[in-house]
Amino acid sequence: MDFYDVVKSRRTIREFCDKKVDKEIIERILSAGLMAPTNDHLRNWEFVVILEKEIIEKIISPLPKTISKKELDSVIETWEVGAPFQKEMYENAIPKQYKMLIQSECLILPFFKQESPLLKPENLSALNNFASIWCCLENIMLAATVENLGCAMRIPFEKETEHIFETIKHPKEYFMPCYLAIGYPLSNNRTPEQIKQNIKEKIHYNKW
Ligand SMILES: Cc1cc2nc3c(=O)[nH]c(=O)nc-3n(C[C@H](O)[C@H](O)[C@H](O)COP(=O)(O)O)c2cc1C
């Protein structure tokens, strides 16, 4: 695939079929992750790869399995979602949070090393480790696209992060920015349209 086709084809996939993902492919896409830019040249990233449904179930047990229409509307209202296409995305995504993680045949828990307090950064540079793992994640998602795989991310709530620590027992100085579900997309996946952007309106040559 041409690079720009890969970028265009990558979409968040929240519905997967039950085809297993080969370990070789997983290793290839994670290797692409390890080539991403990194603030300190160290690439202090680790990946817990879970291929067993029962273990995935255990990891994601704090997540609600379903959400009622009333709860969904209330969440969307609290988040003050304004634009209709954005509302459509949340209406599609929120009810699928548990399902997309359990349905994927491969759940990846990426970790980055962070020794200073992540949630009380003293300056922008203090967030460099966090920023770098997202570069790594984008490489992984693009590589997954080339392999005809789809990815879904979820940012864990605090109680989920605590549960992961208790279950995985990872070193204390490592943080998980998101869950990353990887799998073969269902053919009728619903991917809300991306907002149309005109690059000419986004670029400010020489001055804003
Ligand atoms: C920092 C970040 C956090 C996200 N958090 C979630 C999440 O918690 N759950 C989810 O289903 N999708 C999550 N997403 C995926 C976005 O909803 C998705 O990327 C966005 O709607 C654009 O759609 P696209 O990826 O198909 O282009 C997240 C994406 C990013 C970059």
The ligand as an ORCA input file, in Angstrom:
! r2SCAN-3c Opt
* xyz 0 1
  C      -5.966     10.124     22.617
  C      -7.113      9.289     22.053
  C      -8.034      8.753     22.919
  C      -9.069      7.947     22.436
  N      -9.908      7.335     23.319
  C     -10.801      6.439     22.862
  C     -11.579      5.675     23.781
  O     -11.438      5.762     25.007
  N     -12.483      4.805     23.247
  C     -12.656      4.648     21.896
  O     -13.481      3.833     21.496
  N     -11.946      5.376     21.011
  C     -11.010      6.247     21.454
  N     -10.244      6.955     20.576
  C     -10.486      6.814     19.125
  C     -11.202      8.045     18.572
  O     -12.559      8.008     18.938
  C     -11.051      8.066     17.038
  O      -9.700      8.083     16.713
  C     -11.732      9.294     16.445
  O     -13.124      9.243     16.599
  C     -11.417      9.443     14.955
  O     -11.858      8.327     14.230
  P     -10.852      7.483     13.312
  O      -9.757      6.949     14.222
  O     -11.677      6.369     12.728
  O     -10.298      8.396     12.288
  C      -9.211      7.751     21.030
  C      -8.286      8.337     20.162
  C      -7.245      9.077     20.658
  C      -6.234      9.667     19.698
*
